[in-house]
Amino acid sequence: MDLARIVEALLFAADGPLTEQQILEVVPEADETRLGAALEELRTFYDETERGFMLARIAGGHQLLTRPVVAPWVEKLLVGRRRQRLSRAALEVLAIVAYRQPVTRGDIETVRGVDCGGTLRTLLERRLVAIKGRAPTVGHPLLYVTSDRFLEHFGISSLRDLPKLEEFAALVDADEARAELLEAGLLEPADPATGESDGESDGERDGAGDGERDEDEAGANGAPEGGTETGERTARTERIATEGQQDR
């Protein structure tokens, strides 16, 4: 039977990305060269015939995904189903782990300034982070890294695909984000005498303390919702990434 048809059926039946090794275990008579050609044949066929789905490389494997152009209709079909999202605290912890891994809980709490035990447990339960040994320091604390599920959830093939620090500036205009935060009461107005902000508002400080309460996971594409919330999260992620790169 045509190898491309077999691979197509496997991809259709899988509930996540399939690596080439997993496919070869199911189809041992194939080899890496033939499998690579079959995958490329499928990818080209889907693109040339403008199918509503595409073959993408995700988390080190291959997966059939809905094309962005038809995503709005798929969303309408799924309206009413429980949507999941990550809390602001979870996104912050996840960003620290992603950019500074392997990292200990103490390192994370040093950056955030608050306890993150509950958030780490939630991320472990949702398989977005994993434990990778212990640090060779006093007490030998656990080391945390991102998982393959993290790559799959955010639709990237490897950690090299994470946004670079300079790319954050292109994603969010600092003045626009600041205006949105001020309007939402999440940032104190600048002091007329000094021109500097007093820092986080009472609401935001309270939110940081309560941020460890688990909220539902992010939607299917892992994207935060809401303009103001997005600006705030991006600003925080930029700060975290900066600190991570300075440590390297």
Secondary structure as GFF3:
##gff-version 3
##sequence-region A 1 248
A	DSSP	alpha_helix	3	13	.	.	.	ID=ss1
A	DSSP	alpha_helix	20	26	.	.	.	ID=ss2
A	DSSP	alpha_helix	32	48	.	.	.	ID=ss3
A	DSSP	beta_strand	53	58	.	.	.	ID=ss4
A	DSSP	beta_strand	61	66	.	.	.	ID=ss5
A	DSSP	three_ten_helix	68	70	.	.	.	ID=ss6
A	DSSP	alpha_helix	71	77	.	.	.	ID=ss7
A	DSSP	alpha_helix	88	100	.	.	.	ID=ss8
A	DSSP	alpha_helix	105	112	.	.	.	ID=ss9
A	DSSP	alpha_helix	117	125	.	.	.	ID=ss10
A	DSSP	beta_strand	129	134	.	.	.	ID=ss11
A	DSSP	beta_strand	142	146	.	.	.	ID=ss12
A	DSSP	alpha_helix	148	154	.	.	.	ID=ss13
A	DSSP	three_ten_helix	159	161	.	.	.	ID=ss14
A	DSSP	alpha_helix	165	171	.	.	.	ID=ss15
A	DSSP	alpha_helix	174	183	.	.	.	ID=ss16
A	DSSP	alpha_helix	202	210	.	.	.	ID=ss17
A	DSSP	alpha_helix	227	247	.	.	.	ID=ss18
###
